[in-house]
Amino acid sequence: MHSITLRFLAACGAPPASGRIQGGTVLLWMDEAGQACAS
């Protein structure tokens, strides 16, 4: 069994004043995680 740990760093301007990350950014991270797991 293999495991992989993925960490994503938000860009300085990514989080708005509320401190929440936009859904599109999270979906992009999920796509990158899926690509890393598939390769």
C-alpha positions, 0 to 999 in steps of 0.5 A: 500500500502506498500513501501520498501527502499533499499540501496546498499553499494559498497565494498571498492574494487568494483568500479574501478578507473573510479568510475563506478560499474560493470553491474554484481554488479548492477544485483546482487543488483537487484536480492536482491531487487526482493527477498526482495520485493517478501518475 
